[in-house]
């Protein structure tokens, strides 16, 4: 299972990204062929590759509600069709590759998702959170109660970022949130940086008064870990997901790991959360010991067929 943000579609035009991705996707597809034959591959879209499911979302039958495990269909010309073809391999049966959105159910006990719906509830003032708040305020939309509500709040933010990538000349690195975090969470620095940190709580209060929150001024690593976990519990409750195990990514922070508080990784409804980490080198979040950081790349989650066994978080590069 490829758990979202498999492609980065916010930095360069779609055509360029697909050209570079095809050999890598083909290698993943080839690696998923074992002694028993080709394995099934399931792709779940995230926020950075939301464009893969956008055509399907536009043409779907509106009278049928979106569930938490929607089967994404493709037509010729869809970017997702190109991704599926690359994963399946030349001359292979494309039916072994499927896409689900916003998540996929693995039996009754496990649900997997990229996890970007947490941006509607997190108190960390990232671009998606503020954009969702602005969209909800402008459209006077209700608090999300279903998948359609989350898409209405977040999809316009994703579409704006995708359109910017198509029309900006040259490669655009989307590292604004990281740059802001480094400036606001550190100590010392230039007079200007210290002044920005002093003004930050005032700006947060203004955002909350404007109805774009609630967001907070705490940008510590603890807040970056706890906030999305609380927000995911909110998402699961609103969507009615009753799975015992929920595997997600999005925040790039793998867990739970040794030393983590188990209670943080369980929702009030009793779901156990597992974060699959990421495959991007987070130089500034890795801390003083990058080789043991929960933000180091290489994480994966192994899920057994036995629902009584917890998903196992492993690092394939250690």
MOLIN-V971940 format. One record per helix or strand of 3 or more residues. SS is the DSSP state (H for helix, E for strand). FROM is the first residue (numbers start at 1). LEN is the number of residues. Records with the same first field share a line. If there is no record, write none. Layout:
BEGIN
SS: FROM-LEN + FROM-LEN
END
This chain:
BEGIN
H: 14-18 + 51-9 + 79-10 + 94-3 + 116-5 + 127-13 + 147-21 + 176-10 + 191-19 + 221-19 + 262-4 + 290-3
E: 41-4 + 97-5 + 103-4 + 110-4 + 245-4 + 272-4 + 299-4 + 312-4
END
